[in-house]
């Protein structure tokens, strides 16, 4: 099949490209960067796009549509929230022969809306953090919880919001007290509201990952976050495959069924160490950053998704190896820097970075047979580090 992967500088795009090349498909990668990590991978056909899904979602969808027509694309795989939304909003413009393996826009937006998701997730058996919903920012007049509610997190209802004719990406902000909370709220645009103010949940980040097709679960996987950046929680830089605990997998399956989901999805949770309860954080209705770990452990989500599109739906969920670990090297270097800056022991962070378990630890980007993505990412990282130092 001819497959077009978007957002070529995303780690998920690289994992998907490698998977589908290995499965024998003709893989095209679209990106705004010539040096995008997936675009420089072996056997990939790279396409550079000038359009931006944030600045002009309609123009970006049109550029992808034109590329799909020109290359006779059979399957389109958008990799980021902003591109998924642009594509789904203009789905009717794409060739009828191009499969976009996502649910309709209304279902996707329901899954992406953190307030709606919490209500549905609670009904499906997940625990939900104590939450105060702020429907709109009213400056100093807004009533915040008492001091014992903090630390907390300020969570816009969606990760990507409209800002006039453009879009912008918003992040979750940890806040230690009411003053920090007010400052974080002051920085948000009106489109971020309603905003969820949630009590901080201590514990380990775990994720449930699944492929649902034609009304049933075709593949499942779970992992645990071992290191993240920033240190207070964010992107995982080192993670490990874990067994499918029913306290995670059962409500996860119920949630996907309740949404009548189509395609891949990840449900991010935190497990309370005292009770084992899984608190839902968010759902991503697309391929996720740590996709390579699932592939290395034995669940090749991109290849399985394309098999489903072709009508070859597996009869059973594939097994996978537990205890496989994946490291995003440059993300882990950033984690090391943040730990050193925080103070405390200085040797342990270096040992953590260098420790590798042969046969069980995998580099996420580096591959001996495909070195260019790591080299490109290294140049980008060095350039970013230099730019930060010059500020």
Buried (B, 14 or more C-beta within 10 A) or exposed (E): BBBBBBBBBBBBBBBBBBBBBBBEBBBBBBBBBEBBBBBBBEEBEBBEBEBBBBEBBBBBBBBBBBBBBEBEBBBBBBBBBBBBBBBBBBBEBBEEEBBBBBBEBEBBBBBBBBBBBBEBBEEBBBBBBEBBEBEEBEEEEBEBBEEEBBBBBBBBBBBBBEBEEEBBEBEBBBBEEBEBBBEBBEEBBEBBBBBBBBBBBEBEBBBBBBBBBEEEBBBBBBBBBBBBBEEBBBBBBBBBBBEBBEBBBBBBBBBBBBBEBBBBBBBBBBBBEEEEBBBBBBBBBBBBBBBBBBBBBBBBBBBBBBBBBEEEBEEEBBEBEBEBBBBBBBBBBBBBEBBEEEEEEEEEBEEBBEEEEEEBBBBBBBBEEBBBBBBBBBEBBEEEBEEEEEE
